[in-house]
Structures are given as structure tokens and as C-alpha cells.
Amino acid sequence: DAQAPGSADLLIEHGTVITLDGARRVIEDGAVVVAGGRIVAVGSSAEIAPCWRARKVINALRKAV
């Protein structure tokens, strides 16, 4: 069974995501999900975007996030 998508306020996808985690990861073609004023998911656009439905979606192609 496929899980229903999560609900979010904002999905930023297809950007270069520069994380501030311990590994300082840089995710090419990355995505960030914001819900309730908090970042709730970060990862590649391919793995994150299908799992979320957001009120606003920003295509950040060729942008740093």
C-alpha cells in the first residue's frame, strides 16, 4: 500500500540544498519541506517531493537553498 502524502505549507524543490547538519551535506537537486514554520524534511527532490503535498511549491532550479 502506498502511504498518503504528508501535508505541508511549503515545498522547495530542485535547488542545491546546503545543510547545516554535522556532515555539512550539499544535496544537488534537493528539496526542503516546511510545515508549521519548521523544516520537517530534507533530501533529494526525487525522494521528498512525491511524499508531500504543499500549499505553495517553489522550483529553485539553479538556486541555493
PyMOL Python script that loads the backbone (N, CA, C, O; Angstrom):
from pymol import cmd

cmd.read_pdbstr("""\
ATOM      1  N   ASP A   1       0.831  -1.192   0.000  1.00  0.00           N
ATOM      2  CA  ASP A   1       0.000   0.000   0.000  1.00  0.00           C
ATOM      3  C   ASP A   1       0.874   1.253   0.000  1.00  0.00           C
ATOM      4  O   ASP A   1       1.845   1.347   0.751  1.00  0.00           O
ATOM      5  N   ALA A   2       0.519   2.197  -0.839  1.00  0.00           N
ATOM      6  CA  ALA A   2       1.235   3.471  -0.871  1.00  0.00           C
ATOM      7  C   ALA A   2       0.721   4.342   0.260  1.00  0.00           C
ATOM      8  O   ALA A   2      -0.480   4.392   0.526  1.00  0.00           O
ATOM      9  N   GLN A   3       1.629   5.020   0.913  1.00  0.00           N
ATOM     10  CA  GLN A   3       1.263   5.909   2.005  1.00  0.00           C
ATOM     11  C   GLN A   3       0.779   7.237   1.433  1.00  0.00           C
ATOM     12  O   GLN A   3       1.336   7.727   0.450  1.00  0.00           O
ATOM     13  N   ALA A   4      -0.249   7.820   2.035  1.00  0.00           N
ATOM     14  CA  ALA A   4      -0.766   9.110   1.583  1.00  0.00           C
ATOM     15  C   ALA A   4       0.289  10.185   1.808  1.00  0.00           C
ATOM     16  O   ALA A   4       1.027  10.137   2.793  1.00  0.00           O
ATOM     17  N   PRO A   5       0.364  11.156   0.899  1.00  0.00           N
ATOM     18  CA  PRO A   5       1.350  12.227   1.058  1.00  0.00           C
ATOM     19  C   PRO A   5       1.093  13.045   2.322  1.00  0.00           C
ATOM     20  O   PRO A   5      -0.049  13.209   2.751  1.00  0.00           O
ATOM     21  N   GLY A   6       2.172  13.551   2.905  1.00  0.00           N
ATOM     22  CA  GLY A   6       2.056  14.436   4.053  1.00  0.00           C
ATOM     23  C   GLY A   6       1.600  15.813   3.599  1.00  0.00           C
ATOM     24  O   GLY A   6       1.709  16.152   2.421  1.00  0.00           O
ATOM     25  N   SER A   7       1.095  16.596   4.524  1.00  0.00           N
ATOM     26  CA  SER A   7       0.617  17.943   4.227  1.00  0.00           C
ATOM     27  C   SER A   7       1.632  18.958   4.737  1.00  0.00           C
ATOM     28  O   SER A   7       2.122  18.846   5.860  1.00  0.00           O
ATOM     29  N   ALA A   8       1.944  19.951   3.903  1.00  0.00           N
ATOM     30  CA  ALA A   8       2.943  20.954   4.269  1.00  0.00           C
ATOM     31  C   ALA A   8       2.508  22.331   3.774  1.00  0.00           C
ATOM     32  O   ALA A   8       1.623  22.461   2.928  1.00  0.00           O
ATOM     33  N   ASP A   9       3.154  23.342   4.323  1.00  0.00           N
ATOM     34  CA  ASP A   9       2.900  24.712   3.893  1.00  0.00           C
ATOM     35  C   ASP A   9       3.721  25.064   2.657  1.00  0.00           C
ATOM     36  O   ASP A   9       3.252  25.781   1.774  1.00  0.00           O
ATOM     37  N   LEU A  10       4.963  24.549   2.601  1.00  0.00           N
ATOM     38  CA  LEU A  10       5.891  24.940   1.547  1.00  0.00           C
ATOM     39  C   LEU A  10       6.783  23.776   1.153  1.00  0.00           C
ATOM     40  O   LEU A  10       7.292  23.051   2.008  1.00  0.00           O
ATOM     41  N   LEU A  11       6.965  23.607  -0.137  1.00  0.00           N
ATOM     42  CA  LEU A  11       7.918  22.639  -0.686  1.00  0.00           C
ATOM     43  C   LEU A  11       8.832  23.401  -1.628  1.00  0.00           C
ATOM     44  O   LEU A  11       8.379  23.988  -2.610  1.00  0.00           O
ATOM     45  N   ILE A  12      10.111  23.388  -1.325  1.00  0.00           N
ATOM     46  CA  ILE A  12      11.117  23.981  -2.210  1.00  0.00           C
ATOM     47  C   ILE A  12      11.838  22.806  -2.840  1.00  0.00           C
ATOM     48  O   ILE A  12      12.408  21.972  -2.137  1.00  0.00           O
ATOM     49  N   GLU A  13      11.814  22.734  -4.180  1.00  0.00           N
ATOM     50  CA  GLU A  13      12.402  21.567  -4.837  1.00  0.00           C
ATOM     51  C   GLU A  13      13.352  21.976  -5.954  1.00  0.00           C
ATOM     52  O   GLU A  13      13.311  23.102  -6.448  1.00  0.00           O
ATOM     53  N   HIS A  14      14.196  21.049  -6.332  1.00  0.00           N
ATOM     54  CA  HIS A  14      15.142  21.169  -7.445  1.00  0.00           C
ATOM     55  C   HIS A  14      16.244  22.193  -7.214  1.00  0.00           C
ATOM     56  O   HIS A  14      16.878  22.639  -8.170  1.00  0.00           O
ATOM     57  N   GLY A  15      16.482  22.571  -5.969  1.00  0.00           N
ATOM     58  CA  GLY A  15      17.559  23.507  -5.668  1.00  0.00           C
ATOM     59  C   GLY A  15      18.790  22.767  -5.167  1.00  0.00           C
ATOM     60  O   GLY A  15      18.757  21.556  -4.948  1.00  0.00           O
ATOM     61  N   THR A  16      19.872  23.508  -4.991  1.00  0.00           N
ATOM     62  CA  THR A  16      21.064  22.967  -4.347  1.00  0.00           C
ATOM     63  C   THR A  16      20.903  23.252  -2.864  1.00  0.00           C
ATOM     64  O   THR A  16      21.053  24.394  -2.430  1.00  0.00           O
ATOM     65  N   VAL A  17      20.600  22.224  -2.085  1.00  0.00           N
ATOM     66  CA  VAL A  17      20.338  22.387  -0.658  1.00  0.00           C
ATOM     67  C   VAL A  17      21.650  22.281   0.101  1.00  0.00           C
ATOM     68  O   VAL A  17      22.351  21.272   0.020  1.00  0.00           O
ATOM     69  N   ILE A  18      21.969  23.328   0.832  1.00  0.00           N
ATOM     70  CA  ILE A  18      23.184  23.369   1.651  1.00  0.00           C
ATOM     71  C   ILE A  18      22.735  23.201   3.094  1.00  0.00           C
ATOM     72  O   ILE A  18      22.132  24.107   3.670  1.00  0.00           O
ATOM     73  N   THR A  19      23.026  22.053   3.674  1.00  0.00           N
ATOM     74  CA  THR A  19      22.554  21.768   5.029  1.00  0.00           C
ATOM     75  C   THR A  19      23.524  22.324   6.063  1.00  0.00           C
ATOM     76  O   THR A  19      24.689  22.600   5.774  1.00  0.00           O
ATOM     77  N   LEU A  20      23.012  22.478   7.260  1.00  0.00           N
ATOM     78  CA  LEU A  20      23.844  22.895   8.384  1.00  0.00           C
ATOM     79  C   LEU A  20      23.964  21.748   9.386  1.00  0.00           C
ATOM     80  O   LEU A  20      24.235  21.961  10.568  1.00  0.00           O
ATOM     81  N   ASP A  21      23.755  20.519   8.885  1.00  0.00           N
ATOM     82  CA  ASP A  21      23.903  19.364   9.767  1.00  0.00           C
ATOM     83  C   ASP A  21      25.384  19.095  10.027  1.00  0.00           C
ATOM     84  O   ASP A  21      26.248  19.765   9.462  1.00  0.00           O
ATOM     85  N   GLY A  22      25.669  18.136  10.862  1.00  0.00           N
ATOM     86  CA  GLY A  22      27.047  17.829  11.244  1.00  0.00           C
ATOM     87  C   GLY A  22      27.947  17.494  10.072  1.00  0.00           C
ATOM     88  O   GLY A  22      29.143  17.780  10.108  1.00  0.00           O
ATOM     89  N   ALA A  23      27.388  16.888   9.028  1.00  0.00           N
ATOM     90  CA  ALA A  23      28.175  16.497   7.859  1.00  0.00           C
ATOM     91  C   ALA A  23      28.287  17.621   6.826  1.00  0.00           C
ATOM     92  O   ALA A  23      29.031  17.501   5.852  1.00  0.00           O
ATOM     93  N   ARG A  24      27.537  18.730   7.043  1.00  0.00           N
ATOM     94  CA  ARG A  24      27.536  19.858   6.088  1.00  0.00           C
ATOM     95  C   ARG A  24      27.251  19.373   4.665  1.00  0.00           C
ATOM     96  O   ARG A  24      27.925  19.761   3.710  1.00  0.00           O
ATOM     97  N   ARG A  25      26.225  18.506   4.549  1.00  0.00           N
ATOM     98  CA  ARG A  25      25.883  17.944   3.244  1.00  0.00           C
ATOM     99  C   ARG A  25      25.426  19.017   2.267  1.00  0.00           C
ATOM    100  O   ARG A  25      24.802  20.004   2.657  1.00  0.00           O
ATOM    101  N   VAL A  26      25.742  18.812   1.001  1.00  0.00           N
ATOM    102  CA  VAL A  26      25.221  19.619  -0.099  1.00  0.00           C
ATOM    103  C   VAL A  26      24.468  18.652  -0.995  1.00  0.00           C
ATOM    104  O   VAL A  26      25.043  17.694  -1.511  1.00  0.00           O
ATOM    105  N   ILE A  27      23.177  18.906  -1.177  1.00  0.00           N
ATOM    106  CA  ILE A  27      22.326  17.989  -1.937  1.00  0.00           C
ATOM    107  C   ILE A  27      21.958  18.650  -3.260  1.00  0.00           C
ATOM    108  O   ILE A  27      21.170  19.595  -3.289  1.00  0.00           O
ATOM    109  N   GLU A  28      22.528  18.154  -4.348  1.00  0.00           N
ATOM    110  CA  GLU A  28      22.157  18.637  -5.681  1.00  0.00           C
ATOM    111  C   GLU A  28      20.753  18.150  -5.983  1.00  0.00           C
ATOM    112  O   GLU A  28      20.399  17.034  -5.605  1.00  0.00           O
ATOM    113  N   ASP A  29      19.954  18.946  -6.647  1.00  0.00           N
ATOM    114  CA  ASP A  29      18.551  18.629  -6.926  1.00  0.00           C
ATOM    115  C   ASP A  29      17.853  18.212  -5.640  1.00  0.00           C
ATOM    116  O   ASP A  29      17.219  17.160  -5.565  1.00  0.00           O
ATOM    117  N   GLY A  30      17.986  19.065  -4.634  1.00  0.00           N
ATOM    118  CA  GLY A  30      17.426  18.780  -3.320  1.00  0.00           C
ATOM    119  C   GLY A  30      16.082  19.438  -3.088  1.00  0.00           C
ATOM    120  O   GLY A  30      15.623  20.263  -3.878  1.00  0.00           O
ATOM    121  N   ALA A  31      15.459  19.049  -1.976  1.00  0.00           N
ATOM    122  CA  ALA A  31      14.148  19.578  -1.602  1.00  0.00           C
ATOM    123  C   ALA A  31      14.105  19.821  -0.095  1.00  0.00           C
ATOM    124  O   ALA A  31      14.756  19.131   0.690  1.00  0.00           O
ATOM    125  N   VAL A  32      13.312  20.829   0.277  1.00  0.00           N
ATOM    126  CA  VAL A  32      13.081  21.164   1.681  1.00  0.00           C
ATOM    127  C   VAL A  32      11.575  21.313   1.866  1.00  0.00           C
ATOM    128  O   VAL A  32      10.903  21.952   1.057  1.00  0.00           O
ATOM    129  N   VAL A  33      11.052  20.720   2.935  1.00  0.00           N
ATOM    130  CA  VAL A  33       9.623  20.803   3.242  1.00  0.00           C
ATOM    131  C   VAL A  33       9.454  21.567   4.552  1.00  0.00           C
ATOM    132  O   VAL A  33      10.130  21.290   5.543  1.00  0.00           O
ATOM    133  N   VAL A  34       8.526  22.548   4.534  1.00  0.00           N
ATOM    134  CA  VAL A  34       8.240  23.351   5.722  1.00  0.00           C
ATOM    135  C   VAL A  34       6.770  23.177   6.089  1.00  0.00           C
ATOM    136  O   VAL A  34       5.890  23.307   5.238  1.00  0.00           O
ATOM    137  N   ALA A  35       6.514  22.883   7.355  1.00  0.00           N
ATOM    138  CA  ALA A  35       5.146  22.770   7.866  1.00  0.00           C
ATOM    139  C   ALA A  35       5.108  23.395   9.256  1.00  0.00           C
ATOM    140  O   ALA A  35       5.959  23.107  10.098  1.00  0.00           O
ATOM    141  N   GLY A  36       4.132  24.241   9.487  1.00  0.00           N
ATOM    142  CA  GLY A  36       4.008  24.873  10.801  1.00  0.00           C
ATOM    143  C   GLY A  36       5.210  25.700  11.189  1.00  0.00           C
ATOM    144  O   GLY A  36       5.537  25.798  12.371  1.00  0.00           O
ATOM    145  N   GLY A  37       5.882  26.306  10.203  1.00  0.00           N
ATOM    146  CA  GLY A  37       7.040  27.151  10.483  1.00  0.00           C
ATOM    147  C   GLY A  37       8.326  26.393  10.782  1.00  0.00           C
ATOM    148  O   GLY A  37       9.320  26.994  11.191  1.00  0.00           O
ATOM    149  N   ARG A  38       8.313  25.079  10.582  1.00  0.00           N
ATOM    150  CA  ARG A  38       9.504  24.264  10.850  1.00  0.00           C
ATOM    151  C   ARG A  38       9.882  23.442   9.633  1.00  0.00           C
ATOM    152  O   ARG A  38       9.016  23.019   8.867  1.00  0.00           O
ATOM    153  N   ILE A  39      11.176  23.215   9.455  1.00  0.00           N
ATOM    154  CA  ILE A  39      11.652  22.305   8.419  1.00  0.00           C
ATOM    155  C   ILE A  39      11.349  20.893   8.892  1.00  0.00           C
ATOM    156  O   ILE A  39      11.802  20.478   9.959  1.00  0.00           O
ATOM    157  N   VAL A  40      10.579  20.152   8.092  1.00  0.00           N
ATOM    158  CA  VAL A  40      10.183  18.798   8.507  1.00  0.00           C
ATOM    159  C   VAL A  40      10.817  17.702   7.663  1.00  0.00           C
ATOM    160  O   VAL A  40      10.788  16.533   8.046  1.00  0.00           O
ATOM    161  N   ALA A  41      11.391  18.065   6.515  1.00  0.00           N
ATOM    162  CA  ALA A  41      12.051  17.057   5.679  1.00  0.00           C
ATOM    163  C   ALA A  41      13.057  17.733   4.756  1.00  0.00           C
ATOM    164  O   ALA A  41      12.828  18.835   4.259  1.00  0.00           O
ATOM    165  N   VAL A  42      14.166  17.050   4.541  1.00  0.00           N
ATOM    166  CA  VAL A  42      15.221  17.498   3.630  1.00  0.00           C
ATOM    167  C   VAL A  42      15.768  16.267   2.935  1.00  0.00           C
ATOM    168  O   VAL A  42      15.980  15.233   3.567  1.00  0.00           O
ATOM    169  N   GLY A  43      15.996  16.376   1.631  1.00  0.00           N
ATOM    170  CA  GLY A  43      16.567  15.265   0.889  1.00  0.00           C
ATOM    171  C   GLY A  43      16.546  15.563  -0.591  1.00  0.00           C
ATOM    172  O   GLY A  43      16.387  16.715  -0.994  1.00  0.00           O
ATOM    173  N   SER A  44      16.706  14.536  -1.402  1.00  0.00           N
ATOM    174  CA  SER A  44      16.678  14.751  -2.846  1.00  0.00           C
ATOM    175  C   SER A  44      15.239  15.027  -3.282  1.00  0.00           C
ATOM    176  O   SER A  44      14.294  14.546  -2.658  1.00  0.00           O
ATOM    177  N   SER A  45      15.081  15.792  -4.341  1.00  0.00           N
ATOM    178  CA  SER A  45      13.740  16.083  -4.861  1.00  0.00           C
ATOM    179  C   SER A  45      13.012  14.796  -5.220  1.00  0.00           C
ATOM    180  O   SER A  45      11.807  14.683  -4.997  1.00  0.00           O
ATOM    181  N   ALA A  46      13.730  13.829  -5.774  1.00  0.00           N
ATOM    182  CA  ALA A  46      13.117  12.570  -6.196  1.00  0.00           C
ATOM    183  C   ALA A  46      12.512  11.803  -5.031  1.00  0.00           C
ATOM    184  O   ALA A  46      11.472  11.166  -5.194  1.00  0.00           O
ATOM    185  N   GLU A  47      13.140  11.849  -3.855  1.00  0.00           N
ATOM    186  CA  GLU A  47      12.611  11.099  -2.718  1.00  0.00           C
ATOM    187  C   GLU A  47      11.646  11.908  -1.866  1.00  0.00           C
ATOM    188  O   GLU A  47      10.759  11.333  -1.234  1.00  0.00           O
ATOM    189  N   ILE A  48      11.795  13.218  -1.833  1.00  0.00           N
ATOM    190  CA  ILE A  48      10.969  14.054  -0.961  1.00  0.00           C
ATOM    191  C   ILE A  48       9.663  14.501  -1.626  1.00  0.00           C
ATOM    192  O   ILE A  48       8.593  14.342  -1.038  1.00  0.00           O
ATOM    193  N   ALA A  49       9.734  15.053  -2.832  1.00  0.00           N
ATOM    194  CA  ALA A  49       8.564  15.667  -3.476  1.00  0.00           C
ATOM    195  C   ALA A  49       7.347  14.742  -3.591  1.00  0.00           C
ATOM    196  O   ALA A  49       6.233  15.201  -3.339  1.00  0.00           O
ATOM    197  N   PRO A  50       7.500  13.466  -3.959  1.00  0.00           N
ATOM    198  CA  PRO A  50       6.312  12.614  -4.086  1.00  0.00           C
ATOM    199  C   PRO A  50       5.607  12.335  -2.749  1.00  0.00           C
ATOM    200  O   PRO A  50       4.456  11.899  -2.735  1.00  0.00           O
ATOM    201  N   CYS A  51       6.284  12.582  -1.647  1.00  0.00           N
ATOM    202  CA  CYS A  51       5.743  12.250  -0.324  1.00  0.00           C
ATOM    203  C   CYS A  51       4.994  13.392   0.337  1.00  0.00           C
ATOM    204  O   CYS A  51       4.439  13.221   1.423  1.00  0.00           O
ATOM    205  N   TRP A  52       4.969  14.562  -0.303  1.00  0.00           N
ATOM    206  CA  TRP A  52       4.384  15.748   0.313  1.00  0.00           C
ATOM    207  C   TRP A  52       3.472  16.491  -0.650  1.00  0.00           C
ATOM    208  O   TRP A  52       3.737  16.552  -1.850  1.00  0.00           O
ATOM    209  N   ARG A  53       2.395  17.055  -0.113  1.00  0.00           N
ATOM    210  CA  ARG A  53       1.515  17.976  -0.830  1.00  0.00           C
ATOM    211  C   ARG A  53       1.611  19.305  -0.088  1.00  0.00           C
ATOM    212  O   ARG A  53       1.313  19.373   1.104  1.00  0.00           O
ATOM    213  N   ALA A  54       2.019  20.346  -0.776  1.00  0.00           N
ATOM    214  CA  ALA A  54       2.210  21.645  -0.127  1.00  0.00           C
ATOM    215  C   ALA A  54       1.291  22.699  -0.740  1.00  0.00           C
ATOM    216  O   ALA A  54       0.951  22.652  -1.922  1.00  0.00           O
ATOM    217  N   ARG A  55       0.901  23.659   0.113  1.00  0.00           N
ATOM    218  CA  ARG A  55       0.072  24.763  -0.367  1.00  0.00           C
ATOM    219  C   ARG A  55       0.842  25.624  -1.372  1.00  0.00           C
ATOM    220  O   ARG A  55       0.252  26.171  -2.304  1.00  0.00           O
ATOM    221  N   LYS A  56       2.162  25.743  -1.181  1.00  0.00           N
ATOM    222  CA  LYS A  56       2.993  26.516  -2.103  1.00  0.00           C
ATOM    223  C   LYS A  56       4.209  25.670  -2.474  1.00  0.00           C
ATOM    224  O   LYS A  56       4.830  25.048  -1.613  1.00  0.00           O
ATOM    225  N   VAL A  57       4.540  25.656  -3.766  1.00  0.00           N
ATOM    226  CA  VAL A  57       5.711  24.927  -4.263  1.00  0.00           C
ATOM    227  C   VAL A  57       6.600  25.914  -4.999  1.00  0.00           C
ATOM    228  O   VAL A  57       6.136  26.659  -5.862  1.00  0.00           O
ATOM    229  N   ILE A  58       7.879  25.913  -4.653  1.00  0.00           N
ATOM    230  CA  ILE A  58       8.857  26.777  -5.313  1.00  0.00           C
ATOM    231  C   ILE A  58       9.852  25.901  -6.057  1.00  0.00           C
ATOM    232  O   ILE A  58      10.446  24.994  -5.474  1.00  0.00           O
ATOM    233  N   ASN A  59      10.034  26.170  -7.344  1.00  0.00           N
ATOM    234  CA  ASN A  59      11.052  25.486  -8.135  1.00  0.00           C
ATOM    235  C   ASN A  59      12.326  26.318  -8.006  1.00  0.00           C
ATOM    236  O   ASN A  59      12.402  27.428  -8.533  1.00  0.00           O
ATOM    237  N   ALA A  60      13.319  25.784  -7.311  1.00  0.00           N
ATOM    238  CA  ALA A  60      14.554  26.505  -7.036  1.00  0.00           C
ATOM    239  C   ALA A  60      15.701  26.052  -7.952  1.00  0.00           C
ATOM    240  O   ALA A  60      16.866  26.108  -7.558  1.00  0.00           O
ATOM    241  N   LEU A  61      15.379  25.613  -9.152  1.00  0.00           N
ATOM    242  CA  LEU A  61      16.390  25.167 -10.091  1.00  0.00           C
ATOM    243  C   LEU A  61      17.480  26.234 -10.253  1.00  0.00           C
ATOM    244  O   LEU A  61      17.180  27.407 -10.475  1.00  0.00           O
ATOM    245  N   ARG A  62      18.731  25.820 -10.141  1.00  0.00           N
ATOM    246  CA  ARG A  62      19.899  26.699 -10.244  1.00  0.00           C
ATOM    247  C   ARG A  62      19.976  27.742  -9.129  1.00  0.00           C
ATOM    248  O   ARG A  62      20.597  28.792  -9.294  1.00  0.00           O
ATOM    249  N   LYS A  63      19.345  27.445  -8.001  1.00  0.00           N
ATOM    250  CA  LYS A  63      19.378  28.334  -6.838  1.00  0.00           C
ATOM    251  C   LYS A  63      19.910  27.561  -5.635  1.00  0.00           C
ATOM    252  O   LYS A  63      19.774  26.340  -5.564  1.00  0.00           O
ATOM    253  N   ALA A  64      20.520  28.283  -4.686  1.00  0.00           N
ATOM    254  CA  ALA A  64      20.948  27.694  -3.427  1.00  0.00           C
ATOM    255  C   ALA A  64      19.804  27.807  -2.429  1.00  0.00           C
ATOM    256  O   ALA A  64      19.115  28.824  -2.357  1.00  0.00           O
ATOM    257  N   VAL A  65      19.622  26.750  -1.673  1.00  0.00           N
ATOM    258  CA  VAL A  65      18.562  26.729  -0.664  1.00  0.00           C
ATOM    259  C   VAL A  65      19.215  26.497   0.683  1.00  0.00           C
ATOM    260  O   VAL A  65      18.526  26.439   1.701  1.00  0.00           O
TER     261      VAL A  65
END
""", "prot")
cmd.dss("prot")
cmd.show_as("cartoon", "prot")
cmd.util.cbc("prot")
cmd.orient("prot")
